[in-house]
Amino acid sequence: MEATPAPGGAAALQALRSRDFRLVFVGQAISLIGDFAYLTALAWTGNELEGPRALSVILGVNAACMLATLLLGGALADRYDRRRLMIVSDLVRGAAVGVLAVAAATGHLSFGLLLVLAGIVGLGDGFFTPAFGGLVPLVVEAPSLASANALIGFARWGGLVVGPAFAGLLLGATGPGTVFAVDAASFVVSAGFIWRARPRAAGRASDIGPFAQVGEGFRYVASVPWLWVTIVLASISVMVAVAPFQALLPEVVRSHFDAGPGGLGLLQACFGVGTAAGALLYGQRRSRGRRVVVTYSFWGISNLLTAITVLQPSLGVGATLAVVRGLLVGFAITIWETTLMELVPTERLGRVISLDYFGSFALLPVGFALAGVASTVADANTVIAVGATLSGALLLGALLNKRLRSI
């Protein structure tokens, strides 16, 4: 794992020179395809069982369970072997989705079962996320972090292209059980690739209890303005824009665009194409300046495009806008993840990533609940458009602050 940048056109691929990163990357690429196929099947199945409000509840339970273990997961990731935490999390989540597959195949799928198993997957997510974020700097050298995050972003959002398209085909041909079975298998494959990786040892957090370590992480984040300001803004944006869009998009596809599961898969796949391209584009970018301005601008504009997407009448135009939104989001997220890994000390990285996710998504269950209530008094298009517009205005308005622009 060399420390010099890769030449010219190969900059975004530099991290692939590391054997251990290749193993982690391939495992995640496979797992993420399964995850996005699962989410598409979950969204469509929940909407069919109980309607848009039921999907809000399912997604809210999943998010709440992730948040319940996220901070503890960050403390454990800074104290114990991050690789083992990831493997255990993968196997537990795979088992939960496997039960869901069996239930669907045998005709025992119910709203209650979706709630319970979505909650178990969320609990596993809370342990996996900070361990994975903390593992990346241990399998590549520092100059390759931008490349590593670009490739991870490509795998993540490439999964959003392949997974929903795959799910759209299987839902119509075989039903949700097959989709859930594919996701369960992908967790096992991911665990196998992670098991073969041999990351460097990380610096360890101070030998105090896990809850005291969480408190130490809070104090560190509170002392770094670019961290806590971004987390607060992201939390509000997720509540008013991301949650309604996730919960109500199937209804928009059905009632506004007059399409079926294939239409939902098309919009998600087009967003994935854009985000994958945006992540790789950042991997090629040499300059690392003006990170806050670029990140907030791209997130804000993406939200405004979301509002336009659900208000205009054409599924084709919506798909085109999804590509543009994805390009902006993929670029911005890769900036943010790379910045964390470059500037946060390794021994604190697991907790900072967990606090970033916790803070950013703390209001997600609230957003799902509000979206469910709002959908009873206004159509899904209006609910999504209002939330996305508010979020876009908040993020772009924040840049009027000179001190924030100068970070």
C-alpha positions as CSV (number, residue, x, y, z in Angstrom):
1,M,0.0,0.0,0.0
2,E,2.1,2.8,-1.3
3,A,1.8,6.4,0.0
4,T,2.2,8.2,-3.3
5,P,-0.8,9.4,-5.4
6,A,-1.7,7.3,-8.4
7,P,-1.0,9.0,-11.7
8,G,-3.5,11.0,-13.8
9,G,-6.6,9.0,-14.7
10,A,-5.9,6.2,-12.2
11,A,-6.4,8.5,-9.1
12,A,-9.9,7.2,-8.3
13,L,-8.6,3.6,-8.5
14,Q,-5.5,4.0,-6.3
15,A,-6.9,2.2,-3.3
16,L,-7.4,-1.0,-5.3
17,R,-3.6,-1.6,-5.1
18,S,-4.3,-2.8,-1.5
19,R,-5.2,-6.4,-1.2
20,D,-7.1,-5.9,2.0
21,F,-9.1,-3.0,0.6
22,R,-10.0,-5.1,-2.4
23,L,-11.4,-7.8,-0.2
24,V,-13.5,-5.3,1.8
25,F,-14.6,-3.5,-1.4
26,V,-15.8,-6.6,-3.2
27,G,-17.6,-7.9,-0.1
28,Q,-19.4,-4.6,0.3
29,A,-20.2,-4.3,-3.4
30,I,-22.0,-7.6,-3.2
31,S,-23.7,-6.9,0.1
32,L,-24.9,-3.5,-1.0
33,I,-26.6,-4.9,-4.1
34,G,-28.6,-7.2,-1.8
35,D,-29.3,-4.4,0.6
36,F,-30.9,-2.1,-2.0
37,A,-32.8,-5.0,-3.5
38,Y,-34.1,-5.7,0.0
39,L,-35.1,-2.1,0.6
40,T,-37.0,-1.9,-2.6
41,A,-38.9,-5.2,-1.8
42,L,-39.5,-3.9,1.7
43,A,-40.9,-0.6,0.5
44,W,-43.2,-2.2,-2.1
45,T,-44.4,-5.0,0.2
46,G,-45.0,-2.7,3.2
47,N,-47.0,-0.3,0.9
48,E,-49.1,-3.2,-0.4
49,L,-49.8,-4.7,3.1
50,E,-50.8,-1.5,4.9
51,G,-50.3,1.5,2.7
52,P,-47.9,4.5,2.9
53,R,-48.3,4.9,6.7
54,A,-47.3,1.3,7.4
55,L,-44.1,1.8,5.4
56,S,-43.3,4.9,7.5
57,V,-43.7,2.8,10.7
58,I,-41.4,0.0,9.3
59,L,-38.7,2.4,8.3
60,G,-39.1,4.3,11.5
61,V,-38.6,1.1,13.6
62,N,-35.5,0.2,11.5
63,A,-34.0,3.7,12.0
64,A,-34.8,3.8,15.7
65,C,-33.2,0.4,16.3
66,M,-30.1,1.5,14.4
67,L,-29.8,4.6,16.6
68,A,-30.3,2.5,19.7
69,T,-27.0,0.6,19.1
70,L,-25.1,3.2,17.1
71,L,-23.3,5.0,19.9
72,L,-22.4,1.8,21.7
73,G,-21.2,0.4,18.3
74,G,-18.9,3.4,18.0
75,A,-17.4,2.9,21.4
76,L,-16.9,-0.8,20.8
77,A,-15.3,-0.1,17.4
78,D,-12.7,2.1,19.0
79,R,-12.0,-0.4,21.7
80,Y,-12.2,-3.9,20.1
81,D,-11.5,-5.5,16.7
82,R,-13.5,-3.7,14.1
83,R,-13.3,-6.6,11.7
84,R,-14.9,-9.0,14.1
85,L,-17.7,-6.6,14.9
86,M,-18.5,-6.3,11.2
87,I,-18.5,-10.1,10.7
88,V,-20.9,-10.7,13.6
89,S,-23.2,-7.9,12.5
90,D,-23.3,-9.3,8.9
91,L,-24.2,-12.8,10.1
92,V,-27.0,-11.5,12.5
93,R,-28.5,-9.4,9.8
94,G,-28.3,-12.2,7.3
95,A,-30.1,-14.5,9.6
96,A,-32.9,-11.9,10.2
97,V,-33.4,-11.3,6.5
98,G,-33.3,-15.1,5.9
99,V,-36.3,-15.5,8.3
100,L,-38.1,-12.9,6.3
101,A,-37.4,-14.8,3.1
102,V,-38.8,-18.0,4.5
103,A,-41.9,-16.2,5.8
104,A,-42.6,-14.7,2.4
105,A,-42.0,-18.0,0.6
106,T,-44.4,-19.8,2.9
107,G,-47.1,-17.2,2.9
108,H,-46.6,-16.1,6.5
109,L,-45.4,-12.5,5.8
110,S,-47.2,-10.0,8.0
111,F,-46.9,-6.4,9.1
112,G,-45.8,-7.4,12.6
113,L,-43.1,-9.7,11.3
114,L,-41.8,-7.0,9.0
115,L,-41.5,-4.7,12.0
116,V,-39.6,-7.2,14.2
117,L,-37.1,-8.2,11.5
118,A,-36.6,-4.7,10.2
119,G,-35.7,-3.8,13.8
120,I,-33.2,-6.6,14.1
121,V,-31.5,-5.5,10.9
122,G,-31.4,-1.9,12.3
123,L,-29.7,-3.1,15.5
124,G,-27.0,-4.8,13.4
125,D,-26.6,-1.7,11.3
126,G,-25.8,0.3,14.4
127,F,-22.8,-2.0,15.2
128,F,-21.6,-2.4,11.6
129,T,-21.5,1.3,10.4
130,P,-18.9,2.8,12.8
131,A,-16.8,-0.4,12.6
132,F,-16.7,-0.2,8.8
133,G,-15.9,3.5,8.7
134,G,-13.1,3.0,11.2
135,L,-11.7,0.0,9.3
136,V,-11.2,1.8,6.0
137,P,-8.1,3.9,7.1
138,L,-6.6,0.6,8.3
139,V,-6.6,-1.1,4.9
140,V,-5.3,1.8,2.8
141,E,-2.6,4.5,3.4
142,A,-3.6,8.1,4.0
143,P,-3.0,9.3,0.4
144,S,-5.5,6.7,-0.8
145,L,-8.4,7.6,1.4
146,A,-10.1,9.8,-1.2
147,S,-9.8,6.9,-3.7
148,A,-11.1,4.4,-1.1
149,N,-14.1,6.5,-0.3
150,A,-14.8,7.1,-4.0
151,L,-14.7,3.4,-4.7
152,I,-16.9,2.6,-1.6
153,G,-19.3,5.3,-2.8
154,F,-19.3,3.7,-6.3
155,A,-20.1,0.3,-4.7
156,R,-22.8,1.8,-2.5
157,W,-24.5,3.7,-5.2
158,G,-23.8,1.1,-7.9
159,G,-25.8,-1.2,-5.6
160,L,-28.6,1.3,-5.8
161,V,-28.5,0.9,-9.6
162,V,-28.4,-2.9,-9.7
163,G,-30.3,-3.8,-6.5
164,P,-33.6,-2.0,-7.2
165,A,-33.6,-3.0,-10.9
166,F,-33.0,-6.6,-9.8
167,A,-35.7,-6.4,-7.2
168,G,-38.1,-4.8,-9.7
169,L,-37.7,-7.9,-11.9
170,L,-38.0,-10.4,-9.1
171,L,-40.9,-8.8,-7.4
172,G,-43.0,-9.1,-10.6
173,A,-41.8,-12.6,-11.4
174,T,-41.4,-14.5,-8.1
175,G,-42.5,-12.2,-5.2
176,P,-40.5,-10.6,-2.3
177,G,-39.3,-13.9,-0.9
178,T,-36.6,-14.4,-3.5
179,V,-35.4,-10.8,-3.0
180,F,-35.0,-11.3,0.7
181,A,-33.2,-14.6,0.2
182,V,-30.7,-12.9,-2.1
183,D,-30.0,-10.2,0.5
184,A,-29.5,-12.8,3.2
185,A,-26.9,-14.6,1.1
186,S,-25.1,-11.3,0.4
187,F,-24.5,-10.8,4.1
188,V,-22.8,-14.1,4.4
189,V,-20.6,-13.4,1.4
190,S,-19.7,-10.0,2.8
191,A,-18.7,-11.7,6.1
192,G,-16.5,-14.1,4.3
193,F,-14.6,-11.4,2.4
194,I,-14.1,-9.4,5.6
195,W,-12.8,-12.5,7.4
196,R,-10.0,-12.8,4.9
197,A,-8.9,-9.2,5.2
198,R,-6.0,-8.4,7.5
199,P,-6.2,-4.7,8.5
200,R,-3.5,-2.8,10.5
201,A,-4.0,-2.5,14.2
202,A,-5.8,0.7,15.2
203,G,-4.9,3.0,18.0
204,R,-7.1,2.2,21.0
205,A,-9.3,4.5,23.0
206,S,-8.5,5.1,26.7
207,D,-9.3,2.2,29.0
208,I,-12.6,3.5,30.3
209,G,-16.1,2.1,30.2
210,P,-18.0,2.3,26.9
211,F,-20.5,4.9,28.1
212,A,-17.6,7.1,29.3
213,Q,-16.1,6.7,25.8
214,V,-19.3,7.9,24.2
215,G,-19.2,10.9,26.5
216,E,-15.6,11.6,25.5
217,G,-16.6,11.4,21.8
218,F,-19.4,13.9,22.4
219,R,-17.0,16.3,23.9
220,Y,-14.6,16.0,21.0
221,V,-17.4,16.6,18.4
222,A,-18.7,19.6,20.3
223,S,-15.2,21.1,20.2
224,V,-15.0,21.0,16.4
225,P,-17.4,23.5,14.7
226,W,-17.4,21.9,11.2
227,L,-18.4,18.6,12.8
228,W,-21.3,19.6,15.0
229,V,-22.7,22.3,12.7
230,T,-22.9,19.8,9.8
231,I,-24.4,17.1,11.9
232,V,-27.2,19.5,13.2
233,L,-28.0,20.6,9.7
234,A,-28.0,17.1,8.4
235,S,-30.4,16.0,11.2
236,I,-33.0,18.6,10.3
237,S,-32.6,17.9,6.6
238,V,-33.1,14.1,7.1
239,M,-36.2,14.7,9.1
240,V,-38.0,17.1,6.7
241,A,-36.7,15.8,3.3
242,V,-35.1,12.3,3.4
243,A,-37.8,10.6,5.6
244,P,-40.8,11.8,3.6
245,F,-39.1,10.9,0.3
246,Q,-38.2,7.4,1.4
247,A,-41.6,6.7,2.9
248,L,-43.8,8.2,0.3
249,L,-42.0,7.6,-3.0
250,P,-43.8,4.3,-3.7
251,E,-47.1,6.1,-3.4
252,V,-45.8,8.9,-5.8
253,V,-44.7,6.2,-8.3
254,R,-48.1,4.5,-8.1
255,S,-50.5,7.5,-8.0
256,H,-48.6,10.3,-9.6
257,F,-46.5,8.6,-12.3
258,D,-49.0,5.7,-12.7
259,A,-46.2,3.1,-12.6
260,G,-45.5,-0.1,-10.7
261,P,-42.4,-1.6,-9.0
262,G,-40.4,-1.1,-12.2
263,G,-41.0,2.6,-12.0
264,L,-39.8,2.7,-8.4
265,G,-36.7,0.7,-9.4
266,L,-36.0,3.0,-12.3
267,L,-36.0,6.1,-10.1
268,Q,-33.8,4.5,-7.6
269,A,-31.4,3.0,-10.2
270,C,-31.0,6.4,-11.9
271,F,-30.2,8.0,-8.6
272,G,-27.6,5.3,-8.1
273,V,-26.0,5.9,-11.5
274,G,-25.6,9.6,-10.6
275,T,-24.2,9.0,-7.1
276,A,-21.8,6.3,-8.3
277,A,-20.5,8.8,-10.9
278,G,-20.3,11.6,-8.3
279,A,-18.3,9.5,-6.0
280,L,-15.8,8.5,-8.7
281,L,-15.6,12.1,-9.8
282,Y,-14.5,13.2,-6.4
283,G,-11.8,10.5,-6.4
284,Q,-10.3,12.1,-9.5
285,R,-10.5,15.6,-7.9
286,R,-7.0,16.9,-6.9
287,S,-8.1,20.0,-4.9
288,R,-9.5,19.5,-1.4
289,G,-10.4,23.1,-0.6
290,R,-13.8,24.7,0.1
291,R,-15.2,21.4,1.3
292,V,-18.0,22.9,3.4
293,V,-19.2,25.2,0.7
294,V,-19.2,22.5,-2.0
295,T,-20.9,19.9,0.3
296,Y,-23.6,22.2,1.5
297,S,-24.3,23.6,-2.0
298,F,-24.6,20.2,-3.6
299,W,-26.8,18.9,-0.8
300,G,-29.0,21.9,-1.0
301,I,-29.4,21.9,-4.8
302,S,-30.1,18.2,-4.7
303,N,-33.0,18.8,-2.3
304,L,-34.5,21.5,-4.5
305,L,-34.3,19.1,-7.5
306,T,-36.2,16.5,-5.4
307,A,-39.1,18.9,-5.1
308,I,-39.2,19.5,-8.8
309,T,-39.0,15.7,-9.4
310,V,-42.2,14.9,-7.5
311,L,-44.2,17.9,-8.8
312,Q,-43.6,17.5,-12.5
313,P,-45.7,14.8,-14.3
314,S,-43.2,12.7,-16.3
315,L,-41.5,9.6,-15.0
316,G,-38.8,10.0,-17.6
317,V,-38.0,13.6,-16.5
318,G,-38.0,12.3,-12.9
319,A,-35.4,9.7,-13.8
320,T,-33.2,12.3,-15.5
321,L,-33.4,14.5,-12.4
322,A,-32.6,11.5,-10.3
323,V,-29.3,11.1,-12.1
324,V,-28.4,14.8,-11.5
325,R,-29.4,14.6,-7.9
326,G,-27.3,11.5,-7.4
327,L,-24.3,13.2,-9.0
328,L,-24.5,16.0,-6.5
329,V,-25.1,13.7,-3.5
330,G,-22.4,11.2,-4.3
331,F,-19.8,13.9,-4.7
332,A,-20.8,15.6,-1.4
333,I,-21.0,12.4,0.7
334,T,-17.6,11.3,-0.5
335,I,-16.1,14.7,0.4
336,W,-17.6,14.3,3.9
337,E,-16.5,10.7,4.5
338,T,-13.0,11.4,3.3
339,T,-12.8,14.5,5.5
340,L,-13.7,12.5,8.6
341,M,-11.1,9.9,7.9
342,E,-8.3,12.4,7.1
343,L,-8.9,14.8,10.0
344,V,-10.3,12.7,12.9
345,P,-7.7,10.7,15.0
346,T,-7.9,7.0,14.3
347,E,-8.6,6.1,18.0
348,R,-11.7,8.4,17.9
349,L,-12.9,7.6,14.4
350,G,-15.4,4.9,15.4
351,R,-17.1,7.1,17.9
352,V,-17.1,10.2,15.6
353,I,-18.6,8.2,12.8
354,S,-21.3,6.8,15.2
355,L,-22.0,10.3,16.5
356,D,-22.2,11.6,12.9
357,Y,-24.7,9.0,11.9
358,F,-26.6,9.2,15.2
359,G,-26.9,13.0,15.0
360,S,-27.7,13.0,11.3
361,F,-30.4,10.3,11.6
362,A,-31.7,10.9,15.2
363,L,-34.8,12.6,13.8
364,L,-35.4,10.1,11.0
365,P,-38.0,8.1,13.0
366,V,-39.7,11.5,13.8
367,G,-39.6,12.3,10.1
368,F,-41.2,9.0,9.2
369,A,-43.9,9.5,11.7
370,L,-44.6,13.1,10.5
371,A,-44.6,11.9,6.9
372,G,-47.2,9.3,7.8
373,V,-49.4,11.9,9.5
374,A,-48.9,14.4,6.7
375,S,-49.9,11.9,4.1
376,T,-53.4,11.8,5.6
377,V,-54.1,15.5,5.0
378,A,-52.0,16.1,1.8
379,D,-50.9,14.0,-1.2
380,A,-47.5,12.4,-1.2
381,N,-46.2,14.8,-3.8
382,T,-46.9,17.8,-1.7
383,V,-45.5,16.4,1.5
384,I,-42.2,15.5,-0.2
385,A,-41.9,18.8,-2.1
386,V,-42.5,21.0,0.9
387,G,-39.9,19.1,3.0
388,A,-37.3,19.0,0.3
389,T,-37.7,22.8,-0.4
390,L,-37.3,23.6,3.3
391,S,-34.2,21.5,3.5
392,G,-32.6,23.0,0.4
393,A,-33.3,26.5,1.7
394,L,-31.8,25.6,5.1
395,L,-28.5,24.2,3.6
396,L,-28.0,27.0,1.1
397,G,-29.0,29.6,3.6
398,A,-26.4,28.4,6.1
399,L,-23.7,29.4,3.6
400,L,-24.7,33.0,4.1
401,N,-22.8,32.8,7.3
402,K,-19.2,34.0,6.6
403,R,-17.6,32.0,9.4
404,L,-19.2,28.8,8.1
405,R,-18.0,29.4,4.6
406,S,-14.5,30.0,5.9
407,I,-14.2,26.6,7.6
